[in-house]
Amino acid sequence: MAKREKSKRLQVVITEEQDSLLTKTAYQLSNPERLVSKSEVVRLGIAMLNRAVEQGELDPEILRALDEA
């Protein structure tokens, strides 16, 4: 039996627009054989953002979004 990965629950408040973007992205990544959840989209986004930061390839436009939050 595979060892279960330890996980943590994170609760955040998001806007209606952000929720809509999560839903839209999950739908676009899904296919008839596999539905992608909004939680999976968030986990993928975290991994992609981390990779971009570590490789020095973060789009400066994304950092502007932090100022708007």
PLY file of the C-alpha trace (Angstrom):
ply
format ascii 1.0
element vertex 69
property float x
property float y
property float z
element edge 68
property int vertex1
property int vertex2
end_header
0.00 0.00 0.00
1.35 3.44 -0.94
2.27 5.78 1.86
-0.20 8.65 2.09
1.37 12.06 1.48
1.03 14.41 4.42
-1.12 17.41 3.54
-2.38 20.59 5.11
-5.65 22.40 4.65
-5.43 26.07 3.70
-8.40 28.37 3.71
-8.22 31.60 1.74
-10.74 34.21 0.73
-10.97 34.78 -3.02
-13.04 37.09 -5.14
-15.87 36.00 -7.41
-13.59 36.76 -10.37
-10.82 34.54 -8.99
-13.30 31.73 -8.36
-14.55 32.10 -11.91
-10.98 31.87 -13.22
-10.39 28.71 -11.17
-13.57 27.15 -12.52
-12.73 28.13 -16.10
-9.18 26.77 -15.83
-10.35 23.50 -14.27
-12.86 23.09 -17.09
-10.22 23.81 -19.75
-7.78 21.29 -18.23
-10.44 18.60 -17.92
-11.36 16.03 -20.53
-13.99 13.26 -20.72
-11.63 10.79 -19.05
-10.46 13.08 -16.25
-12.10 16.00 -14.53
-9.71 18.48 -12.93
-10.81 20.10 -9.67
-10.28 23.70 -8.62
-8.03 22.41 -5.81
-5.85 20.67 -8.37
-5.64 23.93 -10.35
-4.47 25.72 -7.20
-1.82 23.04 -6.49
-0.63 23.23 -10.10
-0.48 27.03 -9.88
1.62 26.84 -6.71
4.08 24.46 -8.39
4.29 26.60 -11.54
4.80 29.82 -9.56
7.49 28.22 -7.43
9.31 26.92 -10.51
9.19 30.35 -12.18
10.57 32.07 -9.06
13.37 29.52 -8.63
14.37 29.80 -12.29
14.16 33.60 -12.31
11.46 33.52 -14.98
8.61 35.19 -13.10
6.65 37.60 -15.29
6.82 41.06 -13.65
3.15 41.51 -14.58
2.26 38.82 -12.04
4.00 40.75 -9.27
1.79 43.75 -10.05
-1.19 41.62 -9.08
0.20 41.51 -5.53
-0.05 45.30 -5.33
-3.71 45.12 -6.35
-4.61 42.59 -3.65
0 1
1 2
2 3
3 4
4 5
5 6
6 7
7 8
8 9
9 10
10 11
11 12
12 13
13 14
14 15
15 16
16 17
17 18
18 19
19 20
20 21
21 22
22 23
23 24
24 25
25 26
26 27
27 28
28 29
29 30
30 31
31 32
32 33
33 34
34 35
35 36
36 37
37 38
38 39
39 40
40 41
41 42
42 43
43 44
44 45
45 46
46 47
47 48
48 49
49 50
50 51
51 52
52 53
53 54
54 55
55 56
56 57
57 58
58 59
59 60
60 61
61 62
62 63
63 64
64 65
65 66
66 67
67 68
